[in-house]
Amino acid sequence: MVKKILIIGRGSISSKHILALKLISKKFEIINISSRKFNNNYAKQNFFDMIVICSPSSFHYKHMQIVEQNFNNIKVLIEKPLFDKFYKIKKKIKNKYFVGYNLRFHPVINYLKKKISNKKIFSINIISHSFLPSWRKKNYTRSVSARKKLGGGILLELSHELDYLRWIFKNISILNVFNRKISNLKINTDDILNISGKIRKKIFFNLNSNFFSRINNRSIKIDGMNFSINANLIKNKIEVNSGQRKFIKKFSKFNILNTYKDQYLDIFSNKNKNVCTLSQGLKLMNLIQEIKNYD
């Protein structure tokens, strides 16, 4: 039974984790500390049933090593991305790790995963557009997202799309990549990512993400044999068109905080049905490294 939970990092994402845990139980003892306070001395003096690493991704590997050195058989959730770059992990680890790709628990993603598994698909177009300065209340130039040394940038920050693409379709192959900074945002990281690739040799996909669009858009368009699907992760609805019939499904009661809550429930249940495992997170980091090295 998880009772005492440590959350490392005091950014906006840690607040979401705290709120999600309180939705599950008010009885959790939640300790929230800054990223720099978590060291070997702190770990040796305290015990936790679970640790949530919400530090900048450039700290994740270091914090994972501290956990391995001081704890045994506890659950550890590392916020996405797993690391800021690929690291080799020992085969024998003492704790059970998960990666925080909470969009796996979005009803739109789950609906797509179930409904398109046996359909013949021609192409997939994924869009993730947003405006970085409006993400948080504080000055965006001081955020993790804006700073390369902290693991910011579009490729790492918005790797959700790469994760659910791999989760739904397994292996994907990259054909072309454009990953740069092209806007006038005051950041030193990449702000646009365009990837084209294929799945199982016959399905082609395009993924386009950016930090500088003032029109928010997080959507997936799928075209296949006798059907087209337009899925909107912001409006929480799916439109299916088969030519003769148009069908719209809405998830009107959905709140994004539920994805965090359901992620925890999956971890606590020990079923780990949808949550991203360490193995899956490492494979995604391999893919991210491939994209980084593409040029």
N, C-alpha and C positions, 0 to 999 in steps of 0.2 A: 504494500500500500504506500503510495507516494504521499508524504505529509509535508516535508520541508523542501522547498525549491529555491535554488539560487538563480537569479537572472543577472547575467553580466552585461553591462552596458546600460546607459541611461538616455538613449536616444528615443525617438518617436516610436520605433518598432518595439522596444521593450515595454512601452506603455500598452501597446496592443496585446502583448502576451500576458501582461498582468490582468487586463480586463477580461481576456478569454478564460484565464484560469479561475477568476472570481465568478464567472458565469457557471463554471462546473461545480465549484465548492467554495464557500466562504471559510472553510476550515483549513485550507492550505496556509502554511506559514511561508510567506514569500519574502525573500531577502533580495534587494536590488542594490548592486554596487557598481561603481564605475569600472570601465575596462582596465584601467591602469592599476586598480587596487587588487585585482585577481592575480596573485603570485603564489609561489610555493609556500611561503610563510602563512598566508591567509588560508590556503587549502589544508595545510597540516593542522591548523587550529579549529577547523570547522567540519561538520558532517552534513551532507545533504542526500536526499533520496533521488533528486533530479537536478540537473544543471542545464540552463538554457543560455547559450552563447549568442548574445546580441551585439557583440563588439564589432568594430569595423572588420571587414573580411581579411585585411592584412594582419589582424591579430588572431584569427581563428586557429591557425595551425599551432601557434605558441600556446594558446589557451587549451587546446586539445591535449598537448603534451603535458601540461600541468595537471589536467584531469587524470591522464593515464598514470602519472607518477604518484598520485595521492589518493585515488579512489578505486574501488572495486565493485563491479556488478551494479552500477547505477545507470539510469537512463540519461542520455545527453542529447538535447536538440540543438543543432547548430543552424542559425539563421542562414538563409541563402545569400550568396553562393557559399558552397562548402569552404573554399579558400579563395585567395586572390590569384593564385596560380596553382599548377598541379604539384602535389607532393606525393611521394610514395609512402604508404602506410604499412606498418608491420602486419603480417598475417594474424599474429596472436595479439589481440587487444583485450583489455580488462573490462571495458564498459560497452554498453550498447548505444550506438550513435544513430541519429536520424538528421535529415536536412530539411529545413523549413520551406519547402515548396508547397505552400498552403493552397495554391490555385488548383491542386489536385482534388480539393474538397469543394470546389465551386460547382454548383448544380449544372451549369452549362457544360463544363468540361466532362463531368460524369455522364451526362446525357449523351454527349457526342461519343464518348468511349464505348458506351453500350450499344448505341444505335448504328454506328458505322463499321463495326468490326467485320461484318460479313458482306459489306457492299463493295462494288467495284468503283474505285475512285480514280479520277483523272488528275485533278490538281487541288492544291490547298494553298490558300493565301491568308497569311496571318499578319495583322497590323497591331502595333502597340505604340501609340503616339500620345505624348503628354508634354506639359510645360514644367520643366524642373523648378523654376522659381516659385511655382504655386504648390509644390508638394508639401512643404512644411511652413510653419509660421516663422521660423528663424531665417536669417539671411542665407540664401542657397549657396553662396560662394564659400561659406564655412562648413557646409555639409559634407558628409562622407562621399556622397554622390559626385561632388565637384572635384574631389582630390584623388589623383592617381595613386599616391603613396598609401592611401587608406583603402584602396580596392574599389574606388568608384568607377563610373563610366557605364555606358549603355549596355555593353556586352555582359558585364557582371551583374549590374543592378537589375536588369530586366531579363535575366536568364530563365524566368518562369516559362516563357514561350518555348524555349529549347527543351526545358524539362518535360512539359506536358506533351510536346511533339514526340519525344522519345518514349515517354510513358505509354502513350496511346499506340504508337506505330513501331516501337522497338528501335531497330537500327536505322539510322539515316545516313546518307552520303552527301557531302558538301561538293557542289559544283563551282560556285563562285561566291566571293565575299567582298563587300565594301564596308569598311569599318574605320571611321575617321571622326575628327572634329571639324565641322563645317560652319557652325553658327557663330553668332557674336556673343554667346553666353560666356560669362567670366569663369570658366572652368579650364582645367588642364587635362581633361579626359575626353574620350570619344563620346560623341553625342548622336551619331547615326550608325545604324547597323542594317545592312541589307544582305541577306543570304538566300541563294537559290540552291536547291538540291533535289535529291530524289529519295524515294522510299520503295524498297523492293523492286527496283529497276523500272517500274511502270507508273509510279505516282510521283508527280513533280510538285515541289512546294516552293513558295517564296515567303520569306519573313522580313518584314520591315519595321524597325523600331527607331524612335528618336525622342530626344529630350526637349525639343524646341517648338513643338506644335502647340498652338493655343487652342486647338480643337481636340479634346480628348477622344481617343478612339482605341478600344481594345476589342478586336473582333477576329473572327475566323470564318472564311468563306470556303466551302467545299463543293466542288462540282464532280459529279460522277455519272454513272450509267442511269439515265432517266430521272435524275434528281439534282437539286442544288440546295445547299444549306447556308444560311447566313446566321451566325451566332454572335451575339453581342454580350460581352462580359461586363459592361458598364450598366446597360439597361436590363441585364439579366433575362434575356429572351432569345428564343431560337425560332427562325422562320425556315420552314421546309417547303420547297416547291417541286412538285413532280410533273409540272406541265398541266395536268388535268385537275390537280388538287393542291391547294395551298393551306398549310397548317402552321399556326403560331402557338408556341408554348412559352408562357411567362412564369418566372419565379418571383412574384411580386413581394413576397414576405422575406426574401433573402437579404441578409446583411453580411458584409465582408468579414465581420468579426466572427461569424459562424465558421468560417474556414479555419481560423486559428483554434477555435474551440473543438471542432470535429477532428482536427489534426491531433490534438492532445488526447481526445477520447480514443482514437485509434492506437496511439502509443500506450496509453494506460491499459487498454484491453489485452495487450500482448498479441493481438491478431495481426496488427501491422498490415492491414489489407491495402491501404492506399498511400500511406506515408512513405516519403522518399527514404530509402535505406542508405547506409554509408556506401555500400557497393554501387548503388545507382548514382549517388552523388559523385563518386570518384570517376565513373564512366562519363558523366556529364562534364566534369572538369577536364577530362581527356579531350572531349569534343570542343570545349571552350579553348583549350590550348591549341588545338588544330586550327580553329578559326583565327586565333591571335597570330599564328605562324603562317597564315595563308599567303600573305604578301611576300 
